[in-house]
Amino acid sequence: MKLHTICLLGCLLVTPIVTHAQKVIRLYPGAAPGSENWKQPEKEYFSPIWNTQVVTNVVHPTLTAFLPAPATANGTAVIIAPGGGFHALSINSEGVDVAKWLNAKGVAAFVLRYRLVQTGEDGVKEVMSKMGGQRIEVDANGTDVVPLALADGLAAISHVRQNAKEYGIAPNRIGFMGFSAGGTVTASVAFQYAAATRPDFVAPIYAYMGAVKPASVPQDAPPMFIVAATDDQLGLAPDSVKLYSQWIAAKKPAEMHLYAKGGHGFGMRKQNLPTDQWIERFGEWLGVQGLLKK
């Protein structure tokens, strides 16, 4: 099935579920297009390797809505795609913790669980064993999961925009942020949207660009906010520099913060480094864009 068919047909219907006082929305009414035969059960657990809570084996993509108090809501929303090498999602420091910070600023947040490479008992252990060079975004059956994750990202934008009134947000103030592999999804969304799924701003954080389909910067490309660390263990800082250069060469709004230290995957972790404040810089950027005003 072609990618545009997946994202345009699959994103029109949703099935709401309520869990732990947060609304969880399934992005497709049945099996997600392109992965109909996937059977692994989704799993959430603490990974001692990454020292954080992770999610693996996402088969049914979802959004978890975190909405600010009505008195402070300003109408802006951000869809958040955690990272994890397309084998896992670092669901707290690159998802829930970001959502809670945004809520405190009056911004609605939606944490996206996009489709991942199907793994065994420990997806983190599997992805770490593949870091020597194998394409980690391809599963054992040769399925490239990146187009599926992109379709999920576009479906997420479609859902939030179609239901903007219900969520108390403006349909023209919907952004997309992602970390590492989630940054791959973010950058892919920034290059490959349609009119109905265009993000109003994007924030790829230490994004992996090796799996992003080459494309020209769109004529109506959204403003972009970029963060990375020069000492990224995966060597991804040049990816962010290249992306920033593409945007400004196309005369599109962009801001980049490239820290000397911080490594890869810092998210909302505290390391007693300047990277601890990157989210504050993002908040300032939102303010400059006029996105924190009611």
C-alpha positions in Angstrom: 0.0 0.0 0.0 1.4 3.4 -0.9 2.4 5.7 2.0 -0.1 8.5 1.1 -2.9 5.9 1.1 -1.8 4.7 4.5 -1.8 8.1 6.1 -4.8 9.6 4.4 -7.2 6.6 4.8 -5.9 5.3 8.1 -6.0 8.5 10.0 -9.7 9.4 9.6 -11.1 7.2 12.3 -10.0 6.8 15.9 -11.0 4.7 18.9 -10.8 6.5 22.2 -9.7 4.6 25.4 -9.4 6.2 28.9 -6.4 5.1 31.0 -5.1 6.6 34.2 -7.1 9.8 33.8 -5.4 10.5 30.4 -7.2 10.0 27.1 -5.5 7.4 24.9 -6.6 7.5 21.3 -6.0 4.7 18.8 -5.1 6.2 15.5 -6.6 3.4 13.4 -10.0 1.7 13.9 -8.5 -1.8 13.3 -5.1 -3.1 12.3 -2.8 -0.3 11.2 -2.3 -0.3 7.4 1.0 -1.9 6.4 1.4 -4.0 9.6 -1.8 -6.1 9.6 0.0 -9.3 10.5 1.9 -8.0 13.4 1.0 -10.0 16.6 3.5 -9.1 19.3 1.9 -7.6 22.4 2.9 -4.1 23.4 5.1 -4.0 26.5 6.1 -1.3 28.9 8.9 -1.9 31.4 11.9 -0.4 33.2 15.1 -0.9 31.2 18.2 -1.2 33.3 20.4 -0.7 30.2 18.9 2.8 29.5 17.9 3.3 33.2 14.4 4.5 32.2 10.9 3.3 31.4 10.5 2.1 27.9 7.7 0.9 25.5 8.3 -1.8 22.9 6.3 -3.7 20.2 3.9 -0.9 19.3 1.4 -2.5 16.9 -1.6 -0.2 17.4 -0.3 3.4 17.3 -1.8 5.7 19.9 -1.8 9.3 21.2 -2.0 10.0 24.9 -3.4 13.4 25.5 -2.1 15.7 28.2 -4.2 18.8 28.4 -3.4 22.0 30.4 -5.8 23.5 32.9 -8.5 25.4 31.0 -7.5 28.7 32.8 -4.0 28.5 31.5 -4.5 26.9 28.0 -3.3 29.1 25.2 -4.4 27.0 22.2 -1.1 25.6 21.1 -0.4 21.9 20.9 2.7 19.7 20.4 2.7 16.1 19.3 5.7 14.3 20.9 7.5 11.3 19.4 10.0 9.7 21.9 13.1 8.0 20.6 14.6 4.6 21.0 16.2 3.4 17.7 12.8 2.3 16.3 13.0 -0.7 18.7 11.7 1.1 21.9 10.3 4.4 23.1 11.9 6.3 26.0 8.5 7.1 27.1 9.2 9.3 30.2 12.2 11.6 29.6 11.4 12.0 25.9 7.6 11.9 26.2 5.6 12.2 29.4 8.0 14.6 31.2 8.1 16.9 28.1 4.2 16.8 28.0 4.0 17.8 31.7 6.4 20.7 31.1 4.4 21.9 28.2 1.2 21.7 30.1 2.7 24.1 32.7 3.1 26.6 29.9 -0.5 26.2 28.8 0.4 24.0 25.8 -1.6 20.8 25.1 0.7 17.8 24.5 0.1 14.4 22.8 2.6 11.6 23.3 2.8 9.4 20.2 3.5 5.7 20.4 4.4 5.0 16.8 5.0 1.6 15.2 8.4 0.0 16.1 10.5 -3.0 14.9 8.9 -6.0 16.5 11.2 -7.5 19.0 11.5 -10.3 21.6 11.6 -10.0 25.4 13.9 -7.0 25.5 13.8 -4.5 22.6 16.4 -2.3 24.2 18.9 -5.2 24.4 18.2 -6.0 20.8 18.7 -2.5 19.5 22.0 -2.1 21.5 23.3 -5.4 19.9 22.6 -3.9 16.4 24.5 -0.6 16.9 27.5 -1.9 15.0 26.2 -1.0 11.6 23.0 -3.0 10.7 20.1 -0.7 9.7 18.2 -0.7 13.0 15.0 0.6 11.5 14.5 -2.6 9.6 12.9 -5.6 11.3 13.8 -9.3 11.0 11.4 -9.7 8.2 12.9 -6.9 6.1 10.1 -4.5 6.8 11.2 -0.8 6.9 9.4 0.6 9.8 10.2 4.3 9.1 7.4 4.8 6.5 5.0 3.2 9.0 6.1 5.5 11.8 5.8 8.5 9.4 2.3 7.5 8.5 1.5 7.4 12.3 3.0 10.8 12.7 0.8 12.2 9.9 -2.2 10.4 11.3 -1.5 12.0 14.7 -1.5 15.5 13.1 -4.7 14.8 11.3 -6.5 13.5 14.4 -5.4 16.5 16.6 -6.4 19.0 13.9 -9.8 17.4 13.2 -10.5 17.3 16.9 -9.0 20.7 17.8 -12.2 22.1 19.2 -12.6 19.2 21.6 -9.1 19.6 22.9 -9.4 23.4 23.2 -6.6 24.2 20.7 -6.2 26.2 17.5 -6.0 24.1 14.3 -3.2 26.3 13.0 -1.0 26.0 16.2 -0.2 22.3 16.1 3.5 21.4 16.3 5.5 18.1 16.1 8.5 17.3 18.3 10.7 14.2 18.3 13.8 12.8 19.8 16.5 10.7 18.0 14.4 8.1 16.0 11.4 10.3 17.0 13.4 13.1 15.4 13.6 11.0 12.3 9.8 10.9 12.3 9.7 14.6 13.0 12.0 15.5 10.1 10.1 13.1 7.8 6.8 14.8 8.7 8.5 18.2 8.0 9.4 17.1 4.5 6.5 14.9 3.5 3.2 16.4 4.7 0.1 17.1 2.7 -2.1 20.2 3.2 -4.2 18.6 5.9 -1.3 17.2 7.8 1.2 20.1 7.6 2.7 20.7 11.1 2.6 24.4 12.1 6.1 24.1 13.6 8.6 21.3 14.2 11.3 20.5 16.7 13.7 17.6 15.8 15.8 16.9 18.9 19.2 15.1 18.2 17.5 13.7 15.2 18.8 10.7 13.2 18.6 11.8 9.5 20.0 8.7 7.9 16.5 7.2 7.5 14.8 10.3 6.3 13.8 10.1 2.6 15.7 12.8 0.6 13.5 15.6 -0.4 13.6 19.4 -1.1 12.5 21.7 1.6 8.7 22.4 1.0 7.7 25.9 -0.2 5.5 26.3 2.9 7.9 24.6 5.3 7.1 25.2 9.0 9.4 27.0 11.4 12.0 24.6 12.9 13.7 24.4 16.3 16.7 22.1 16.6 18.8 20.8 19.5 21.8 18.5 19.7 25.1 17.9 21.5 28.4 18.0 19.8 29.6 15.0 21.8 26.6 12.8 20.8 27.9 9.3 21.1 26.1 8.3 17.9 27.7 11.1 15.9 24.4 12.7 15.1 25.4 16.4 15.6 26.2 16.8 11.9 22.7 15.6 11.0 21.2 18.6 12.9 23.7 21.0 11.3 22.7 19.7 7.8 19.0 20.0 8.6 19.4 23.6 9.9 21.5 24.5 6.8 18.8 23.1 4.5 16.1 25.2 6.2 18.0 28.5 6.2 19.2 27.9 2.6 15.6 27.7 1.7 15.0 30.9 3.6 12.7 29.2 6.2 12.7 30.1 9.9 15.0 28.0 12.0 16.8 28.1 15.3 19.5 25.7 16.4 21.2 25.0 19.8 24.3 22.9 19.5 25.7 22.2 23.0 29.3 21.2 23.6 28.4 18.4 26.0 25.3 16.4 26.7 25.7 13.2 24.7 22.8 11.4 23.1 19.4 10.9 24.5 19.5 13.6 27.2 15.8 14.5 26.9 14.5 15.8 30.2 17.3 14.1 32.2 19.3 16.2 34.6 23.1 16.0 34.0 24.2 19.3 35.6 25.0 20.6 32.1 23.6 23.4 30.0 21.6 20.7 28.1 19.4 20.6 31.2 17.9 23.9 30.1 17.3 23.1 26.4 13.5 22.9 27.1 13.6 26.4 28.4 15.1 27.6 25.2 12.3 25.8 23.4 9.8 27.7 25.5 11.5 31.0 24.7 11.3 30.1 21.0 7.6 29.3 21.3 7.1 32.7 22.9 9.0 34.4 20.0 6.7 32.6 17.6 3.7 34.0 19.4 2.6 30.5 20.4 2.3 31.1 24.1 -0.3 33.8 23.8 -3.9 33.1 24.2 
